Structures are given as C-alpha cells and as structure tokens.
Amino acid sequence: MARTQGSRAEITGPLVRDAARRLFARHGYAAVSMRQIAAEVGLQVGALYAYTPDKQALLADLLRSHMEELLAAWQDDPARPALDRLQAFLRFHIQTSLERPEAVFLSYMELRNLEADNRAEIAALRRRYEDALEAILIAGMTQGSMRVPDSRLAAMALIAMLTGITNWYREGGRLDQDRVAAVYWEMVRGAVGA
C-alpha cells in the first residue's frame, strides 16, 4: 500500500516514531500492533514499512536514539570536585527525564522486549551512561568526599532513584522541578556519605 497522499518521509517518519513511543509507553510494546501505529499517524499499515522494517526494529531504534541523545548531551568535567560533578549529573538526569518521560519509561521498561542482539546493543549504551556516574563516585571516594561500599551498585541505585521521578512528578504540582532537585540532592548526598 502507498503512503497517504501528500505525506513526506521527513515529516511522516518522525510522526511514526512519536506515535510508536507514545503507544508503547501507554499500552506496552507487546500490546501495540503495527496497525495501531499506522492508525495513529493516519497511514495504511503497509506504508509503515517504508519507515521501519518491523515493530522490533522500531522499538530498538527508539531506545537507541534515546540513549545516544542522553550520552551526547551529558557533559562532565573531571577537573571539577566530585560532589559538584555529582550534583550536575543529578540535575541533568532529572531535567532530561522530565523532558522525555515516555522515552525514559521505554528505555527502562521495554528493554526486556528486545531481541538478544538489540538488547545487547542498548545495554551497552546504558552501561556507558552508568559508567559516567560510577566514574564520579569513584572520584569522590578517591578525593575523600564520598563513601560508598560498592560504586557500581551505588551508581545503579542512584539512577533508579532519579529515574523514578517520571512516575510521580507533575508540572504545577506541590513542588517545582528546582525544589525537587534540591530535595533529591540532599538524599543523594546522604546516600553517598557526603
């Protein structure tokens, strides 16, 4: 089947990705069909295959692009004190998570639905992000400003705590994003023995 008359690849491709991200986050990858994605965009189902080989490739692409964008956006300065770097990581993670809650949800909840090769690729990207935080924790231990019994476990626990914000935070709620980040910073400081 052909694309909807008047549709253009540079417009329709991102619409397909956005619709898939939204539907996967709302209903779960396994519950969403290519037919639903096509209907969301206003395409014939066969036209989707001009934008992705299949649903698995679409999910892998969404997770890959999220992690690659996250890694590209994170900027660290190893010359700075470790506690300053940790606070910068915390603020970065909270801000980017709240800007892209659906992408964050997919990245953590739908990894299980990837085929082995795709899962290994995305897990390696996630590991690079976790490594960035672990490097800060190791620097803090070396500088004597942090005390954690296991830097790897601490990095994973902190990321899980920070990512959890997407489950409950609502714009216009009791606390604004800056106040939430300040409270989280106090909890993180305590968690790393600062």
C-alpha positions in Angstrom: 0.0 0.0 0.0 1.2 3.5 -0.7 1.7 6.3 1.8 -1.2 8.7 2.4 -1.3 11.1 -0.4 0.7 14.2 0.4 2.8 12.6 3.1 6.5 13.2 3.1 9.2 11.0 4.6 10.9 13.8 6.6 7.6 14.5 8.2 5.9 11.1 8.4 9.0 9.2 9.7 9.2 11.3 12.9 5.4 11.0 13.3 5.7 7.2 13.1 8.4 7.3 15.8 6.4 9.7 18.0 3.2 7.6 17.7 5.1 4.4 18.5 6.8 5.9 21.5 3.5 7.2 22.8 1.6 4.0 22.3 4.4 1.7 23.6 4.7 3.9 26.7 0.9 4.0 27.3 0.0 0.3 26.5 3.3 -1.6 26.4 5.2 -2.8 23.4 3.6 -6.3 23.3 0.1 -4.8 23.3 0.6 -2.4 20.4 0.2 -3.5 16.8 1.7 -2.0 13.7 -2.0 -1.4 12.7 -2.5 0.8 15.8 0.7 2.8 15.0 -0.4 3.3 11.4 -3.9 4.4 12.5 -2.4 6.9 15.0 -0.4 8.5 12.1 -3.1 8.2 9.5 -1.3 5.7 7.3 -2.2 2.5 5.7 -0.5 -0.3 7.7 1.6 -1.3 4.7 3.0 2.2 4.4 4.7 1.8 7.8 7.3 -0.5 6.3 8.7 2.5 4.3 9.8 3.8 7.7 10.8 0.7 9.7 11.4 -3.0 8.8 9.2 -4.2 11.7 8.0 -3.4 15.2 11.1 -4.8 16.8 13.4 -2.5 14.8 11.2 0.4 15.7 11.5 -0.3 19.4 15.3 -0.8 19.1 15.6 2.5 17.2 13.6 4.4 19.8 15.7 3.0 22.7 19.0 3.5 20.8 18.2 7.1 19.9 17.2 7.9 23.4 20.4 6.6 24.9 22.6 8.1 22.2 21.0 11.5 22.7 21.4 11.2 26.5 25.1 10.3 26.1 25.7 13.1 23.7 24.0 15.7 25.9 25.8 14.7 29.2 28.9 16.8 29.7 31.3 16.1 32.5 34.4 17.9 33.7 36.7 15.5 35.6 38.7 18.5 36.8 35.8 19.7 39.0 35.3 18.4 42.5 33.4 15.1 42.5 30.4 16.5 44.6 29.9 19.3 42.0 30.0 16.7 39.2 27.5 14.5 41.1 25.1 17.4 41.6 25.5 18.3 37.9 24.7 14.7 37.0 21.6 14.7 39.3 20.2 17.9 37.8 21.0 16.7 34.2 19.3 13.4 34.8 16.2 14.9 36.4 15.8 17.5 33.7 16.3 15.2 30.8 14.0 12.6 32.3 11.2 15.1 32.9 11.6 16.4 29.3 11.2 12.9 27.8 9.2 10.7 30.3 7.9 8.3 27.6 11.4 7.7 26.2 12.8 7.1 29.8 9.9 4.7 30.5 10.6 2.7 27.4 14.3 2.7 28.0 13.9 1.1 31.4 10.7 -1.0 31.0 10.8 -2.3 27.4 14.5 -3.5 27.3 13.0 -6.9 28.1 11.1 -7.0 24.8 14.2 -6.6 22.6 15.7 -9.5 20.8 19.2 -10.6 22.0 21.3 -8.5 19.6 19.2 -5.4 20.1 19.2 -5.9 23.9 23.0 -6.2 24.0 23.4 -3.0 22.0 21.1 -1.0 24.2 22.5 -2.5 27.4 26.0 -1.4 26.2 24.8 2.2 25.8 23.1 2.1 29.2 26.3 0.8 30.7 28.2 3.8 29.2 25.8 6.1 31.0 26.1 4.2 34.3 29.9 4.2 33.9 29.8 8.0 33.7 28.1 8.2 37.1 30.3 5.5 38.6 33.4 7.5 37.5 32.1 10.4 39.5 31.5 8.2 42.6 35.0 6.7 42.3 36.5 10.2 42.0 34.5 11.2 45.1 35.8 8.2 47.1 39.4 8.9 45.9 39.0 12.6 46.9 37.5 11.5 50.3 34.3 13.4 49.7 32.1 10.3 49.3 31.9 6.9 51.0 30.0 4.1 49.2 30.5 0.4 49.8 30.2 -0.5 46.1 30.5 2.1 43.4 28.7 0.0 40.7 25.7 -0.8 42.9 25.5 2.8 44.1 25.5 4.1 40.5 22.7 1.8 39.5 20.7 2.6 42.7 21.1 6.4 42.2 20.0 6.2 38.5 16.9 4.1 39.5 16.0 6.7 42.2 16.5 9.6 39.8 14.6 7.9 37.0 11.7 7.1 39.3 10.8 10.8 39.3 9.0 10.3 35.9 6.4 8.1 37.7 5.1 10.8 40.0 6.2 14.3 39.1 3.6 16.5 37.5 4.3 20.1 36.4 2.3 22.5 38.5 2.3 20.1 41.5 3.2 20.8 45.1 7.0 21.1 44.3 8.6 22.7 41.2 11.4 21.0 39.4 14.1 23.1 41.2 12.8 22.2 44.6 12.5 18.5 43.7 16.1 18.6 42.5 17.2 20.3 45.8 15.5 17.6 47.9 16.9 14.8 45.8 20.4 16.4 46.1 20.1 16.1 49.9 19.0 12.5 49.6 21.8 11.7 47.2 24.4 13.4 49.4 23.3 11.2 52.2 23.4 8.1 50.0 27.0 8.7 49.0 28.1 9.5 52.6 29.0 13.1 51.7 
